[in-house]
C-alpha cells in the first residue's frame, strides 16, 4: 500500500515507482493540440459546406468566427488556431494552479 502523503503511484515497466503528483498540463502541447483540432474541424466544415452548399453547415461558425466569408478562409483558419491557444492558456493555467493548490492541501494533511 502506498503511503497517503506520497499520493497515488504506479509501477513503471522498467522497475521502480513513479509518483503522479503534482499533475501538470504542458500548455504548449495543449495549445498546439487544441489549435490543430479546431483548424481541422474548421477545414472539414468548410469542405463539407462546399460539397453540400444547400445545407447551411457553415452557419454555426459565424458566431465563433466573426468576419467569416468564403473569401476569408485563411482568416478563419487563423482565428480557429487563436481560439485553440486562448483555450489552452486559460484551461492549462487554471488546471496547473488548481493542481498545485490541491497538492499543497494534500501535503498539509487535509483532503
N, C-alpha and C positions, 0 to 999 in steps of 0.2 A: 504494500500500500504506500502511496506517495504522501509525504508529509504535506499538510494543508498549506503551510506557508510557502511552499515552492510552486503551488499551482499545478494544473494538470501537466503531465509529461507523457511522452510516448517513446517507444523503443525505436532506435534507428537501426536500419538493416546492417550497418557496419559495426554495431555494438554501441553500448552506452545509451544514455537517455538524453532527450532534448526537451527543454522547457518550452512551453507555448507562450509564456508571458514575457514581456509585455507584447501584445499583438500590435502590429503596425501595418498600415496600408501605405505602400510606396506610391506617393502622389503622382510621380511622373508616369509610372506604369499605368495607374488608374486613368490618368488624363489621356494617355495615348489610346488605351483600350476603349474608353467611352467615346472619344473623338472618332475613332475608326468605326465603332458601332453606329454612331449617328450618321456619319458620312455614307457608309454602306446602305443604311436604311433610306437615306435621302436619295441616293442614286437609284436604288431599286424602286422607290416610289415614283421618281421622275420617269424611269424607264417604263414602268407599268402604265403611267399616265400617258406616255407617248403611244404605247401599244393599244390601250383601251381609252381613247380620248373622251368618249361619251360618259364614262363612269364618274368623272369628277374626283378622282382619287387624290389629286394634289390639293384639294381644298383644306384638309387639316393642317398642312404645312403653312398656310397663310397666317395662322395665329402664332406660330412659333418662329417663323422666318419672315419678318416684315420686309417688304420690298421684293418678294418673290415674284418673278415672272419667268416665262420660258427663255427670255434673253439673258437673264441673270443667273444662270445655272452655277457659275463659279462662285458668285456671291453667296448663294445658298449653301454651297459646299463649305465655304469658309465659315459661314455662320454656324453650320452644324458642328464643325470642329471646335469653334469657340464655345458653343454651348456645352460640349463634352468636357472641355478644360475647366469651364466655370463650375460644372457639377463636380468634377474631380477635386478641384481646390476646396470647395465648400464641404463636400462629404468626407473627403480624405482628412482634412484638417479637423473636422468635428469628431470623426471616429478616433483619430490619434489622440486628441485631447481627452475624450471620454475614457479611452482605454488606459491612458496614463493616470487619470484620476481614479479609475477603478483599481489599478494596480497599487496606488498609494493607499487606498482604503483597505485592500487585502493585506498589505504589509503592516498596517496599523492594527490588524487583528479583527476588523469588522468585515462582515459580508453582507 
